[in-house]
Amino acid sequence: MNKHETQVNQDLHIHTTFSFLDSAVTEEQTLDLIASVRHAKIIGISDHFEHFDERFEEYKEAVKRWGFHVGTEIDGSEYVDEAAQLDFEYYIYHCRDHGAEYRAIENLLSTGKPVIIPHPMMMGTDLNKIPPECYIELNNRYIWRFNWKSGIGPFRDKFQFVIGSDAHQPNWLNQNVARYVALELNIEETLIFDK
């Protein structure tokens, strides 16, 4: 078996040591390691926006050096205005079940960049309130903790779906459980970026 046979199509939800305030991120979770493992054909890095401080240009340059897509994970509406002003290729947005959280999505969509809503059941997101232009993510980290048949199943025809790892550590660089869920729900993965 060659390396390309083991790669998944796309993973846009990966954290690195740039998410230095996240205790789940290990010191081994570097861009170099992710490039070496190369578990996906299309890779995007989406470190926590609130951890950047004044380091956006350093982050962007480091991620692009490896040929990865430059994304970010935004933890709620309070960070959206600032994040929308920076040159990200896509956003992963934590949307809790509050009016301001749903309204902030419009600001992100107005950038013309893809907006991915991760682990909606974990965040308490009401998918009825999410615009259909958003992508919904199935990821390995949380999908197995909830009743995904009732939580995701009814929305199969409303949204396009992406599959992610939400990797914070090297051993999380896979999508096995999320892909199983997609198969069970007959959800087809959408590739946001070409190889």
LODREN-422591 format. One record per atom (N, C-alpha, C): atom name; x, y, z. Coordinates in steps of 0.02 Angstrom, whole numbers. Layout:
LODREN-422591
@at->CA	east->X	north->Y	up->Z
...
end
This chain:
LODREN-422591
@at->N	east->43	north->-59	up->0
@at->CA	east->0	north->0	up->0
@at->C	east->45	north->62	up->0
@at->N	east->31	north->108	up->-45
@at->CA	east->70	north->170	up->-45
@at->C	east->36	north->224	up->-3
@at->N	east->73	north->276	up->10
@at->CA	east->49	north->329	up->56
@at->C	east->-16	north->360	up->32
@at->N	east->-22	north->370	up->-33
@at->CA	east->-82	north->404	up->-59
@at->C	east->-145	north->363	up->-49
@at->N	east->-139	north->298	up->-43
@at->CA	east->-198	north->256	up->-31
@at->C	east->-225	north->265	up->40
@at->N	east->-184	north->290	up->85
@at->CA	east->-206	north->299	up->154
@at->C	east->-229	north->370	up->168
@at->N	east->-220	north->415	up->121
@at->CA	east->-241	north->484	up->132
@at->C	east->-316	north->493	up->125
@at->N	east->-345	north->534	up->170
@at->CA	east->-415	north->554	up->161
@at->C	east->-415	north->612	up->112
@at->N	east->-474	north->630	up->88
@at->CA	east->-478	north->683	up->36
@at->C	east->-459	north->752	up->62
@at->N	east->-485	north->769	up->121
@at->CA	east->-478	north->839	up->144
@at->C	east->-483	north->840	up->220
@at->N	east->-442	north->882	up->251
@at->CA	east->-448	north->896	up->323
@at->C	east->-431	north->969	up->333
@at->N	east->-482	north->1009	up->349
@at->CA	east->-473	north->1081	up->359
@at->C	east->-477	north->1101	up->432
@at->N	east->-485	north->1052	up->476
@at->CA	east->-492	north->1067	up->548
@at->C	east->-434	north->1034	up->585
@at->N	east->-378	north->1069	up->585
@at->CA	east->-317	north->1044	up->618
@at->C	east->-287	north->1102	up->658
@at->N	east->-269	north->1087	up->719
@at->CA	east->-236	north->1136	up->762
@at->C	east->-162	north->1120	up->767
@at->N	east->-123	north->1171	up->781
@at->CA	east->-51	north->1163	up->791
@at->C	east->-31	north->1200	up->855
@at->N	east->33	north->1203	up->866
@at->CA	east->58	north->1238	up->925
@at->C	east->44	north->1313	up->923
@at->N	east->19	north->1339	up->867
@at->CA	east->-4	north->1409	up->867
@at->C	east->-65	north->1417	up->913
@at->N	east->-101	north->1363	up->926
@at->CA	east->-156	north->1364	up->975
@at->C	east->-127	north->1349	up->1044
@at->N	east->-81	north->1391	up->1065
@at->CA	east->-40	north->1377	up->1124
@at->C	east->-79	north->1381	up->1190
@at->N	east->-137	north->1412	up->1190
@at->CA	east->-177	north->1416	up->1251
@at->C	east->-224	north->1357	up->1260
@at->N	east->-227	north->1313	up->1211
@at->CA	east->-270	north->1255	up->1213
@at->C	east->-232	north->1197	up->1245
@at->N	east->-253	north->1176	up->1303
@at->CA	east->-216	north->1124	up->1340
@at->C	east->-217	north->1056	up->1305
@at->N	east->-263	north->1046	up->1257
@at->CA	east->-266	north->983	up->1220
@at->C	east->-213	north->978	up->1167
@at->N	east->-184	north->1035	up->1146
@at->CA	east->-132	north->1036	up->1094
@at->C	east->-65	north->1016	up->1126
@at->N	east->-34	north->966	up->1097
@at->CA	east->31	north->944	up->1123
@at->C	east->88	north->979	up->1086
@at->N	east->146	north->980	up->1116
@at->CA	east->203	north->1014	up->1086
@at->C	east->226	north->981	up->1022
@at->N	east->207	north->918	up->1012
@at->CA	east->226	north->882	up->951
@at->C	east->182	north->901	up->891
@at->N	east->128	north->936	up->903
@at->CA	east->80	north->951	up->849
@at->C	east->103	north->1012	up->810
@at->N	east->155	north->1003	up->772
@at->CA	east->186	north->1057	up->733
@at->C	east->167	north->1052	up->660
@at->N	east->177	north->1106	up->624
@at->CA	east->165	north->1105	up->552
@at->C	east->211	north->1055	up->518
@at->N	east->272	north->1049	up->541
@at->CA	east->320	north->1002	up->513
@at->C	east->294	north->930	up->520
@at->N	east->268	north->913	up->579
@at->CA	east->242	north->846	up->589
@at->C	east->182	north->833	up->544
@at->N	east->137	north->880	up->540
@at->CA	east->77	north->872	up->498
@at->C	east->97	north->862	up->425
@at->N	east->148	north->899	up->403
@at->CA	east->173	north->891	up->335
@at->C	east->205	north->822	up->325
@at->N	east->237	north->797	up->375
@at->CA	east->269	north->731	up->370
@at->C	east->217	north->676	up->368
@at->N	east->166	north->681	up->410
@at->CA	east->113	north->630	up->413
@at->C	east->70	north->633	up->350
@at->N	east->53	north->694	up->330
@at->CA	east->12	north->708	up->270
@at->C	east->-44	north->656	up->262
@at->N	east->-89	north->657	up->311
@at->CA	east->-144	north->609	up->312
@at->C	east->-200	north->627	up->263
@at->N	east->-198	north->688	up->236
@at->CA	east->-251	north->710	up->190
@at->C	east->-221	north->740	up->127
@at->N	east->-257	north->734	up->72
@at->CA	east->-234	north->763	up->9
@at->C	east->-238	north->839	up->11
@at->N	east->-291	north->864	up->42
@at->CA	east->-302	north->937	up->50
@at->C	east->-299	north->950	up->125
@at->N	east->-253	north->994	up->146
@at->CA	east->-244	north->1009	up->217
@at->C	east->-253	north->1083	up->229
@at->N	east->-292	north->1098	up->280
@at->CA	east->-300	north->1166	up->304
@at->C	east->-286	north->1169	up->378
@at->N	east->-254	north->1222	up->400
@at->CA	east->-239	north->1232	up->471
@at->C	east->-287	north->1285	up->497
@at->N	east->-317	north->1270	up->554
@at->CA	east->-369	north->1314	up->581
@at->C	east->-358	north->1325	up->655
@at->N	east->-303	north->1358	up->671
@at->CA	east->-289	north->1371	up->741
@at->C	east->-338	north->1423	up->770
@at->N	east->-342	north->1422	up->836
@at->CA	east->-389	north->1465	up->871
@at->C	east->-373	north->1539	up->860
@at->N	east->-421	north->1576	up->834
@at->CA	east->-410	north->1647	up->819
@at->C	east->-389	north->1686	up->880
@at->N	east->-421	north->1672	up->936
@at->CA	east->-407	north->1711	up->997
@at->C	east->-338	north->1698	up->1026
@at->N	east->-301	north->1651	up->998
@at->CA	east->-232	north->1637	up->1021
@at->C	east->-180	north->1674	up->980
@at->N	east->-199	north->1706	up->926
@at->CA	east->-149	north->1736	up->882
@at->C	east->-116	north->1798	up->912
@at->N	east->-154	north->1837	up->948
@at->CA	east->-128	north->1900	up->974
@at->C	east->-108	north->1942	up->913
@at->N	east->-45	north->1960	up->908
@at->CA	east->-20	north->2000	up->851
@at->C	east->19	north->1957	up->802
@at->N	east->5	north->1892	up->798
@at->CA	east->47	north->1846	up->760
@at->C	east->16	north->1823	up->695
@at->N	east->-35	north->1857	up->668
@at->CA	east->-68	north->1832	up->609
@at->C	east->-21	north->1823	up->550
@at->N	east->20	north->1872	up->536
@at->CA	east->65	north->1867	up->477
@at->C	east->114	north->1810	up->485
@at->N	east->140	north->1801	up->546
@at->CA	east->185	north->1745	up->559
@at->C	east->148	north->1678	up->548
@at->N	east->87	north->1674	up->572
@at->CA	east->46	north->1614	up->564
@at->C	east->33	north->1600	up->490
@at->N	east->10	north->1650	up->454
@at->CA	east->-7	north->1642	up->383
@at->C	east->54	north->1619	up->344
@at->N	east->111	north->1652	up->355
@at->CA	east->172	north->1635	up->319
@at->C	east->194	north->1563	up->334
@at->N	east->191	north->1543	up->397
@at->CA	east->212	north->1476	up->417
@at->C	east->167	north->1423	up->386
@at->N	east->101	north->1434	up->386
@at->CA	east->54	north->1385	up->358
@at->C	east->63	north->1380	up->283
@at->N	east->70	north->1437	up->249
@at->CA	east->78	north->1436	up->176
@at->C	east->144	north->1405	up->155
@at->N	east->195	north->1411	up->197
@at->CA	east->260	north->1382	up->180
@at->C	east->255	north->1307	up->167
@at->N	east->209	north->1274	up->202
@at->CA	east->199	north->1202	up->193
@at->C	east->147	north->1186	up->139
@at->N	east->119	north->1238	up->108
@at->CA	east->69	north->1226	up->56
@at->C	east->0	north->1211	up->83
@at->N	east->-12	north->1227	up->146
@at->CA	east->-76	north->1215	up->178
@at->C	east->-122	north->1276	up->169
@at->N	east->-187	north->1264	up->172
@at->CA	east->-235	north->1319	up->171
@at->C	east->-238	north->1353	up->239
@at->N	east->-248	north->1419	up->238
@at->CA	east->-246	north->1459	up->299
@at->C	east->-317	north->1473	up->323
@at->N	east->-336	north->1439	up->376
@at->CA	east->-401	north->1451	up->406
@at->C	east->-393	north->1471	up->479
@at->N	east->-449	north->1477	up->512
@at->CA	east->-448	north->1490	up->584
@at->C	east->-512	north->1465	up->615
@at->N	east->-509	north->1447	up->678
@at->CA	east->-569	north->1429	up->716
@at->C	east->-586	north->1487	up->762
@at->N	east->-647	north->1512	up->755
@at->CA	east->-670	north->1570	up->793
@at->C	east->-718	north->1547	up->846
@at->N	east->-703	north->1564	up->908
@at->CA	east->-743	north->1541	up->964
@at->C	east->-796	north->1592	up->983
@at->N	east->-845	north->1601	up->939
@at->CA	east->-901	north->1644	up->955
@at->C	east->-899	north->1713	up->923
@at->N	east->-955	north->1748	up->928
@at->CA	east->-966	north->1810	up->892
@at->C	east->-920	north->1867	up->912
@at->N	east->-893	north->1866	up->973
@at->CA	east->-852	north->1923	up->995
@at->C	east->-788	north->1931	up->954
@at->N	east->-767	north->1878	up->919
@at->CA	east->-705	north->1881	up->880
@at->C	east->-718	north->1889	up->805
@at->N	east->-781	north->1887	up->783
@at->CA	east->-796	north->1883	up->712
@at->C	east->-775	north->1946	up->674
@at->N	east->-790	north->2005	up->700
@at->CA	east->-774	north->2067	up->663
@at->C	east->-699	north->2072	up->649
@at->N	east->-659	north->2057	up->698
@at->CA	east->-586	north->2061	up->689
@at->C	east->-562	north->2007	up->641
@at->N	east->-587	north->1946	up->648
@at->CA	east->-564	north->1891	up->605
@at->C	east->-584	north->1903	up->532
@at->N	east->-641	north->1933	up->521
@at->CA	east->-665	north->1946	up->453
@at->C	east->-622	north->1997	up->416
@at->N	east->-582	north->2034	up->453
@at->CA	east->-538	north->2085	up->422
@at->C	east->-471	north->2056	up->399
@at->N	east->-457	north->1995	up->419
@at->CA	east->-391	north->1965	up->403
@at->C	east->-399	north->1916	up->344
@at->N	east->-343	north->1902	up->313
@at->CA	east->-342	north->1865	up->250
@at->C	east->-341	north->1789	up->260
@at->N	east->-394	north->1763	up->291
@at->CA	east->-402	north->1691	up->297
@at->C	east->-434	north->1664	up->234
@at->N	east->-423	north->1600	up->220
@at->CA	east->-456	north->1568	up->163
@at->C	east->-523	north->1539	up->182
@at->N	east->-533	north->1524	up->245
@at->CA	east->-596	north->1497	up->269
@at->C	east->-601	north->1505	up->344
@at->N	east->-662	north->1498	up->370
@at->CA	east->-675	north->1506	up->441
@at->C	east->-710	north->1443	up->468
@at->N	east->-688	north->1422	up->527
@at->CA	east->-725	north->1372	up->565
@at->C	east->-753	north->1409	up->625
@at->N	east->-818	north->1410	up->631
@at->CA	east->-852	north->1455	up->678
@at->C	east->-893	north->1417	up->730
@at->N	east->-875	north->1425	up->794
@at->CA	east->-914	north->1397	up->849
@at->C	east->-977	north->1439	up->857
@at->N	east->-1034	north->1409	up->843
@at->CA	east->-1097	north->1444	up->848
@at->C	east->-1140	north->1415	up->904
@at->N	east->-1141	north->1450	up->960
@at->CA	east->-1185	north->1429	up->1014
@at->C	east->-1256	north->1454	up->1002
@at->N	east->-1303	north->1430	up->1039
@at->CA	east->-1373	north->1445	up->1026
@at->C	east->-1394	north->1511	up->1057
@at->N	east->-1367	north->1566	up->1029
@at->CA	east->-1384	north->1634	up->1050
@at->C	east->-1393	north->1677	up->987
@at->N	east->-1437	north->1725	up->990
@at->CA	east->-1451	north->1768	up->933
@at->C	east->-1390	north->1800	up->902
@at->N	east->-1346	north->1828	up->945
@at->CA	east->-1286	north->1862	up->919
@at->C	east->-1240	north->1814	up->882
@at->N	east->-1239	north->1751	up->903
@at->CA	east->-1196	north->1701	up->870
@at->C	east->-1220	north->1687	up->800
@at->N	east->-1286	north->1682	up->791
@at->CA	east->-1314	north->1670	up->724
@at->C	east->-1306	north->1732	up->680
@at->N	east->-1316	north->1791	up->708
@at->CA	east->-1310	north->1853	up->668
@at->C	east->-1238	north->1862	up->643
@at->N	east->-1189	north->1842	up->683
@at->CA	east->-1119	north->1850	up->664
@at->C	east->-1100	north->1809	up->603
@at->N	east->-1137	north->1756	up->589
@at->CA	east->-1123	north->1715	up->530
@at->C	east->-1129	north->1756	up->467
@at->N	east->-1177	north->1803	up->465
@at->CA	east->-1186	north->1844	up->406
@at->C	east->-1123	north->1886	up->391
@at->N	east->-1090	north->1909	up->443
@at->CA	east->-1028	north->1947	up->433
@at->C	east->-975	north->1903	up->401
@at->N	east->-969	north->1841	up->425
@at->CA	east->-919	north->1796	up->396
@at->C	east->-937	north->1778	up->324
@at->N	east->-1001	north->1765	up->310
@at->CA	east->-1021	north->1748	up->242
@at->C	east->-1010	north->1807	up->194
@at->N	east->-1015	north->1868	up->220
@at->CA	east->-1006	north->1926	up->176
@at->C	east->-934	north->1933	up->150
@at->N	east->-887	north->1896	up->181
@at->CA	east->-818	north->1897	up->156
@at->C	east->-811	north->1857	up->92
@at->N	east->-860	north->1814	up->77
@at->CA	east->-855	north->1771	up->19
@at->C	east->-814	north->1708	up->31
@at->N	east->-789	north->1700	up->92
@at->CA	east->-749	north->1641	up->109
@at->C	east->-794	north->1587	up->139
@at->N	east->-775	north->1523	up->131
@at->CA	east->-815	north->1470	up->160
@at->C	east->-821	north->1475	up->236
@at->N	east->-880	north->1462	up->262
@at->CA	east->-893	north->1462	up->334
@at->C	east->-915	north->1391	up->353
@at->N	east->-878	north->1361	up->398
@at->CA	east->-890	north->1292	up->420
@at->C	east->-915	north->1294	up->492
@at->N	east->-970	north->1261	up->505
@at->CA	east->-997	north->1256	up->573
@at->C	east->-976	north->1188	up->600
@at->N	east->-931	north->1186	up->649
@at->CA	east->-907	north->1122	up->675
@at->C	east->-950	north->1097	up->733
@at->N	east->-948	north->1032	up->742
@at->CA	east->-981	north->997	up->798
@at->C	east->-1042	north->1033	up->826
@at->N	east->-1095	north->1039	up->785
@at->CA	east->-1154	north->1077	up->807
@at->C	east->-1188	north->1048	up->869
@at->N	east->-1186	north->983	up->876
@at->CA	east->-1220	north->953	up->935
@at->C	east->-1181	north->970	up->999
@at->N	east->-1115	north->972	up->996
@at->CA	east->-1074	north->990	up->1053
@at->C	east->-1085	north->1063	up->1073
@at->N	east->-1093	north->1107	up->1023
@at->CA	east->-1100	north->1178	up->1036
@at->C	east->-1173	north->1198	up->1051
@at->N	east->-1220	north->1152	up->1042
@at->CA	east->-1290	north->1169	up->1052
@at->C	east->-1319	north->1210	up->995
@at->N	east->-1288	north->1207	up->937
@at->CA	east->-1310	north->1246	up->879
@at->C	east->-1377	north->1221	up->854
@at->N	east->-1423	north->1267	up->840
@at->CA	east->-1486	north->1249	up->809
@at->C	east->-1476	north->1254	up->734
@at->N	east->-1471	north->1197	up->701
@at->CA	east->-1457	north->1197	up->629
@at->C	east->-1514	north->1227	up->588
@at->N	east->-1573	north->1233	up->617
@at->CA	east->-1628	north->1267	up->583
@at->C	east->-1613	north->1342	up->573
@at->N	east->-1568	north->1369	up->615
@at->CA	east->-1552	north->1441	up->612
@at->C	east->-1488	north->1456	up->573
@at->N	east->-1457	north->1405	up->546
@at->CA	east->-1394	north->1414	up->509
@at->C	east->-1410	north->1424	up->435
@at->N	east->-1382	north->1476	up->403
@at->CA	east->-1394	north->1486	up->331
@at->C	east->-1368	north->1426	up->291
@at->N	east->-1405	north->1407	up->238
@at->CA	east->-1385	north->1349	up->198
@at->C	east->-1319	north->1358	up->161
@at->N	east->-1293	north->1419	up->158
@at->CA	east->-1228	north->1431	up->125
@at->C	east->-1170	north->1405	up->167
@at->N	east->-1183	north->1393	up->231
@at->CA	east->-1130	north->1367	up->275
@at->C	east->-1121	north->1292	up->263
@at->N	east->-1061	north->1269	up->277
@at->CA	east->-1046	north->1198	up->276
@at->C	east->-1051	north->1173	up->348
@at->N	east->-1075	north->1112	up->356
@at->CA	east->-1078	north->1080	up->422
@at->C	east->-1023	north->1028	up->425
@at->N	east->-986	north->1028	up->479
@at->CA	east->-931	north->982	up->486
@at->C	east->-948	north->922	up->530
@at->N	east->-930	north->864	up->506
@at->CA	east->-930	north->803	up->548
@at->C	east->-857	north->792	up->567
@at->N	east->-842	north->793	up->631
@at->CA	east->-772	north->781	up->649
@at->C	east->-764	north->727	up->702
@at->N	east->-706	north->697	up->699
@at->CA	east->-691	north->640	up->741
@at->C	east->-695	north->654	up->815
@at->N	east->-680	north->715	up->835
@at->CA	east->-672	north->729	up->906
@at->C	east->-737	north->722	up->945
@at->N	east->-793	north->744	up->917
@at->CA	east->-855	north->747	up->956
@at->C	east->-913	north->706	up->928
@at->N	east->-912	north->687	up->865
@at->CA	east->-972	north->659	up->834
@at->C	east->-998	north->598	up->871
@at->N	east->-954	north->558	up->899
@at->CA	east->-975	north->496	up->931
@at->C	east->-1008	north->506	up->999
@at->N	east->-1005	north->567	up->1026
@at->CA	east->-1034	north->579	up->1093
@at->C	east->-1109	north->593	up->1092
@at->N	east->-1137	north->599	up->1032
@at->CA	east->-1207	north->621	up->1026
@at->C	east->-1246	north->575	up->980
@at->N	east->-1311	north->583	up->982
@at->CA	east->-1354	north->545	up->937
@at->C	east->-1353	north->579	up->869
@at->N	east->-1305	north->561	up->828
@at->CA	east->-1296	north->594	up->763
@at->C	east->-1351	north->578	up->714
@at->N	east->-1386	north->523	up->723
@at->CA	east->-1441	north->506	up->677
@at->C	east->-1496	north->558	up->683
@at->N	east->-1514	north->577	up->744
@at->CA	east->-1566	north->627	up->753
@at->C	east->-1539	north->698	up->750
@at->N	east->-1476	north->708	up->768
@at->CA	east->-1447	north->776	up->769
@at->C	east->-1426	north->801	up->701
@at->N	east->-1403	north->757	up->658
@at->CA	east->-1378	north->777	up->592
@at->C	east->-1423	north->751	up->536
@at->N	east->-1449	north->691	up->544
@at->CA	east->-1488	north->659	up->492
@at->C	east->-1542	north->703	up->459
@at->N	east->-1583	north->739	up->497
@at->CA	east->-1636	north->779	up->466
@at->C	east->-1611	north->837	up->422
@at->N	east->-1546	north->852	up->426
@at->CA	east->-1519	north->910	up->389
@at->C	east->-1477	north->889	up->329
@at->N	east->-1478	north->826	up->312
@at->CA	east->-1437	north->801	up->256
@at->C	east->-1449	north->839	up->191
@at->N	east->-1511	north->858	up->179
@at->CA	east->-1527	north->891	up->115
@at->C	east->-1523	north->967	up->118
@at->N	east->-1514	north->995	up->177
@at->CA	east->-1511	north->1068	up->183
@at->C	east->-1440	north->1094	up->172
@at->N	east->-1390	north->1056	up->192
@at->CA	east->-1321	north->1080	up->193
@at->C	east->-1274	north->1037	up->151
@at->N	east->-1216	north->1067	up->136
@at->CA	east->-1160	north->1028	up->113
@at->C	east->-1117	north->1013	up->174
@at->N	east->-1083	north->957	up->174
@at->CA	east->-1046	north->934	up->232
@at->C	east->-972	north->925	up->216
@at->N	east->-931	north->941	up->266
@at->CA	east->-859	north->926	up->263
@at->C	east->-843	north->879	up->321
@at->N	east->-788	north->844	up->313
@at->CA	east->-767	north->797	up->365
@at->C	east->-699	north->821	up->390
@at->N	east->-690	north->822	up->455
@at->CA	east->-628	north->846	up->485
@at->C	east->-606	north->803	up->543
@at->N	east->-544	north->814	up->563
@at->CA	east->-517	north->777	up->619
@at->C	east->-524	north->815	up->685
@at->N	east->-518	north->882	up->682
@at->CA	east->-511	north->924	up->741
@at->C	east->-451	north->900	up->782
@at->N	east->-397	north->887	up->746
@at->CA	east->-337	north->859	up->777
@at->C	east->-300	north->912	up->818
@at->N	east->-287	north->894	up->880
@at->CA	east->-247	north->935	up->925
@at->C	east->-181	north->899	up->942
@at->N	east->-177	north->836	up->923
@at->CA	east->-120	north->793	up->939
@at->C	east->-107	north->748	up->878
@at->N	east->-46	north->725	up->870
@at->CA	east->-30	north->684	up->811
@at->C	east->-75	north->622	up->803
@at->N	east->-92	north->589	up->857
@at->CA	east->-132	north->528	up->852
@at->C	east->-205	north->543	up->835
@at->N	east->-225	north->606	up->832
@at->CA	east->-293	north->625	up->812
@at->C	east->-298	north->638	up->737
@at->N	east->-244	north->633	up->700
@at->CA	east->-244	north->649	up->629
@at->C	east->-277	north->593	up->589
@at->N	east->-341	north->585	up->597
@at->CA	east->-380	north->537	up->559
@at->C	east->-454	north->557	up->563
@at->N	east->-494	north->525	up->522
@at->CA	east->-565	north->542	up->519
@at->C	east->-609	north->480	up->519
@at->N	east->-585	north->426	up->548
@at->CA	east->-620	north->362	up->542
@at->C	east->-692	north->363	up->567
@at->N	east->-703	north->390	up->626
@at->CA	east->-771	north->390	up->654
@at->C	east->-816	north->437	up->615
@at->N	east->-791	north->497	up->599
@at->CA	east->-831	north->545	up->561
@at->C	east->-850	north->518	up->493
@at->N	east->-805	north->482	up->461
@at->CA	east->-819	north->452	up->396
@at->C	east->-870	north->395	up->402
@at->N	east->-867	north->359	up->456
@at->CA	east->-917	north->307	up->469
@at->C	east->-987	north->339	up->474
@at->N	east->-992	north->394	up->512
@at->CA	east->-1055	north->429	up->520
@at->C	east->-1081	north->454	up->452
@at->N	east->-1037	north->483	up->412
@at->CA	east->-1057	north->507	up->346
@at->C	east->-1084	north->450	up->303
@at->N	east->-1051	north->394	up->306
@at->CA	east->-1073	north->336	up->267
@at->C	east->-1142	north->312	up->291
@at->N	east->-1150	north->308	up->357
@at->CA	east->-1214	north->285	up->385
@at->C	east->-1272	north->332	up->368
@at->N	east->-1257	north->397	up->364
@at->CA	east->-1309	north->447	up->349
@at->C	east->-1315	north->461	up->274
@at->N	east->-1274	north->427	up->234
@at->CA	east->-1274	north->437	up->162
@at->C	east->-1259	north->510	up->145
@at->N	east->-1209	north->538	up->181
@at->CA	east->-1187	north->607	up->170
@at->C	east->-1125	north->606	up->126
@at->N	east->-1127	north->645	up->73
@at->CA	east->-1070	north->650	up->28
@at->C	east->-1027	north->709	up->49
@at->N	east->-962	north->697	up->55
@at->CA	east->-915	north->749	up->75
@at->C	east->-908	north->801	up->19
@at->N	east->-906	north->865	up->39
@at->CA	east->-893	north->919	up->-9
@at->C	east->-821	north->941	up->-1
@at->N	east->-785	north->943	up->-58
@at->CA	east->-716	north->967	up->-56
@at->C	east->-718	north->1042	up->-71
@at->N	east->-695	north->1081	up->-23
@at->CA	east->-698	north->1154	up->-30
@at->C	east->-642	north->1180	up->-74
@at->N	east->-584	north->1149	up->-69
@at->CA	east->-526	north->1170	up->-108
@at->C	east->-504	north->1115	up->-155
@at->N	east->-480	north->1133	up->-213
@at->CA	east->-449	north->1084	up->-258
@at->C	east->-381	north->1065	up->-230
@at->N	east->-355	north->1008	up->-251
@at->CA	east->-290	north->986	up->-228
@at->C	east->-235	north->1034	up->-251
end
